[in-house]
Each structure stands twice: as structure tokens, then as C-alpha cells.
Amino acid sequence: MGEFGAPVGVHQEEGHSPALDELLPLPARSRLVVWCQFLAQWFYLPIGSVIALIVIVFLVVSGGDADIPAGQEKIFVDVRLRRGLVLGWNRCRLERVGTPEEWAAHTERRLHEVLRRLAKKEAKEARLMKDRPVGSRPRVVALAAANYRGAGIGVVAQLAAPLGWSVDWPATRAAELRTVYLRRPADQVSAQALR
């Protein structure tokens, strides 16, 4: 199952409470691994860019025809906040020696970022559909583990609740707690989430 791969039909169960170990922070990444990623990125980014350019040129020259196998259907996620390719200095320091309070502040910033992105998406959809009535639907956003690792899913749930969001536990468990799926009921608007 991929980073954001949750099976279709996974919805939040009413009254289902998570286990304590699911709310705690995830295990910290090795300091050596974080340092290696930080230092090696300056080598693999230029090389990866050249390889990607070669692949794109090859696809353009060959016509780009390929049989792509159909995979398992996924739940519809409105906005995803992934880990990111580049590990900046602040993030490197947070991964190595970040306190739970620093992780909570980082998680809150990232949560507000994903909600701002969703608000922009909803505003764009509203502009495009202004002549046609659009029924509201539940919204789902996904946060990768790198955005909350030292804080834990419990902190994500506490930060999201006042904004009208709740953790979709079955989908989060299906992703092996490496991605938190947050669900908002259909009747709430995203402007309320950005207070």
C-alpha cells in the first residue's frame, strides 16, 4: 500500500476510539539517516533531474504510449501534504533533536497549510461552478507521517477538532499510521477552518 493508499469504502466508524499507542508519536528517525539524507540530497537532486529529463525526452520521442495497469481504487483525497523531496536545515534539526512542543508547532503550521490549500481549491471550484448548483460533499485531507512524527496522531486530532475536522481512523489504520486522513462533514465550509 502506498504512502496515501487507503482502500475504497473506508469510513470513520461512529464511537470508535483509537488505542493509546496509535495516539503517541511515531518512532524517531535515526540521526545518521537524517544527516545522510540532508547531505546526499545535494548530489541526488541534480542527478535525478537529469534522469527525469532523459525519461521525459524518451517519452516525447517514443510517443508516450504505455499500458499502465489499473491498480486498486483509492479513496478520494482533496489535498495531500507529503513529506517533500528536499530536507531543509530547520526540518533536519527538528528530525534530529526536536521536542514534542516543537513538533506540535510544526504539525499545526503544516495542518493550516493543507487547509489553506483546500480553501483555494474550493474557491476555484466555486468560481468554475458558479452557474451550476453544486452539492457539498465531505472533504478529506491527508498528512504524511513526516508532518507529525514527533507529535503523534493524538496531537493532530486535537489540533484538527476545533477546526471541524476529525481523524478517519479506519483509513489511517489502513495506511499503517504513516498517513493521517482527516475528514470534514459536507455541511462545513473551509473558511471556518481557516479562522
WOMOCOR-V192747 format. One record per backbone hydrogen bond with DSSP energy under -0.5 kcal/mol. CO is the residue of the C=O (numbers start at 0). NH is the residue of the N-H. E is the energy in kcal/mol with one decimal. If there is no record, write none. Layout:
co:CO nh:NH e:E
co:CO nh:NH e:E
This chain:
co:1 nh:4 e:-0.8
co:3 nh:5 e:-1.2
co:5 nh:74 e:-1.3
co:6 nh:9 e:-1.0
co:8 nh:10 e:-0.8
co:12 nh:15 e:-1.4
co:14 nh:16 e:-0.6
co:18 nh:21 e:-1.2
co:18 nh:22 e:-0.7
co:19 nh:22 e:-1.2
co:19 nh:23 e:-0.9
co:21 nh:152 e:-0.5
co:22 nh:153 e:-1.8
co:23 nh:152 e:-0.7
co:29 nh:33 e:-2.3
co:30 nh:34 e:-2.7
co:31 nh:35 e:-2.7
co:32 nh:36 e:-2.6
co:33 nh:37 e:-2.6
co:34 nh:38 e:-2.6
co:35 nh:39 e:-2.8
co:36 nh:40 e:-1.6
co:38 nh:41 e:-0.8
co:39 nh:42 e:-2.0
co:39 nh:43 e:-2.5
co:40 nh:44 e:-1.8
co:42 nh:46 e:-1.4
co:43 nh:47 e:-2.6
co:44 nh:48 e:-2.1
co:45 nh:49 e:-1.9
co:46 nh:50 e:-2.3
co:47 nh:51 e:-2.6
co:48 nh:52 e:-2.2
co:49 nh:53 e:-2.2
co:50 nh:54 e:-2.4
co:51 nh:55 e:-2.4
co:52 nh:56 e:-2.6
co:53 nh:57 e:-2.5
co:54 nh:58 e:-2.6
co:55 nh:59 e:-2.4
co:56 nh:60 e:-2.7
co:57 nh:61 e:-2.6
co:58 nh:62 e:-0.7
co:58 nh:63 e:-0.7
co:59 nh:62 e:-0.5
co:65 nh:67 e:-0.9
co:66 nh:68 e:-0.7
co:72 nh:7 e:-0.7
co:74 nh:76 e:-0.6
co:75 nh:77 e:-0.5
co:78 nh:141 e:-2.2
co:79 nh:81 e:-0.6
co:80 nh:143 e:-2.5
co:85 nh:87 e:-0.8
co:87 nh:91 e:-2.5
co:88 nh:92 e:-2.6
co:89 nh:93 e:-2.3
co:90 nh:94 e:-2.6
co:91 nh:95 e:-1.8
co:92 nh:96 e:-2.9
co:93 nh:97 e:-1.8
co:98 nh:102 e:-2.4
co:99 nh:103 e:-2.4
co:100 nh:104 e:-2.2
co:101 nh:105 e:-2.4
co:102 nh:106 e:-2.9
co:103 nh:107 e:-2.4
co:104 nh:108 e:-2.3
co:105 nh:109 e:-2.4
co:106 nh:110 e:-2.6
co:107 nh:111 e:-2.4
co:108 nh:112 e:-2.0
co:109 nh:113 e:-2.3
co:110 nh:114 e:-2.0
co:111 nh:115 e:-2.2
co:112 nh:116 e:-2.2
co:113 nh:117 e:-1.9
co:114 nh:118 e:-2.3
co:115 nh:119 e:-2.2
co:116 nh:120 e:-2.1
co:117 nh:121 e:-2.8
co:118 nh:122 e:-2.4
co:119 nh:123 e:-2.3
co:120 nh:124 e:-2.4
co:121 nh:125 e:-2.4
co:122 nh:126 e:-2.2
co:123 nh:127 e:-2.3
co:124 nh:128 e:-1.9
co:126 nh:129 e:-1.0
co:132 nh:134 e:-0.5
co:138 nh:183 e:-2.5
co:139 nh:77 e:-2.4
co:139 nh:78 e:-1.0
co:140 nh:181 e:-3.0
co:141 nh:80 e:-2.6
co:142 nh:179 e:-2.7
co:143 nh:146 e:-2.2
co:144 nh:147 e:-1.7
co:144 nh:148 e:-1.7
co:147 nh:150 e:-1.5
co:147 nh:151 e:-2.9
co:148 nh:25 e:-1.8
co:151 nh:155 e:-1.5
co:152 nh:156 e:-2.7
co:153 nh:157 e:-2.1
co:154 nh:158 e:-2.6
co:155 nh:159 e:-2.4
co:156 nh:160 e:-2.0
co:157 nh:161 e:-0.7
co:159 nh:162 e:-0.9
co:159 nh:164 e:-2.2
co:160 nh:163 e:-1.9
co:165 nh:182 e:-3.2
co:166 nh:168 e:-1.3
co:167 nh:171 e:-2.4
co:168 nh:172 e:-3.1
co:169 nh:173 e:-2.3
co:170 nh:174 e:-1.3
co:171 nh:176 e:-2.4
co:172 nh:175 e:-2.1
co:174 nh:177 e:-1.6
co:177 nh:144 e:-2.1
co:178 nh:180 e:-0.6
co:179 nh:142 e:-2.3
co:179 nh:181 e:-0.6
co:180 nh:167 e:-3.3
co:181 nh:140 e:-2.3
co:182 nh:165 e:-2.2
co:183 nh:138 e:-2.0
co:184 nh:187 e:-1.2
co:188 nh:191 e:-0.8
co:188 nh:192 e:-0.7
co:189 nh:193 e:-0.7
co:190 nh:193 e:-0.8
co:191 nh:194 e:-1.1
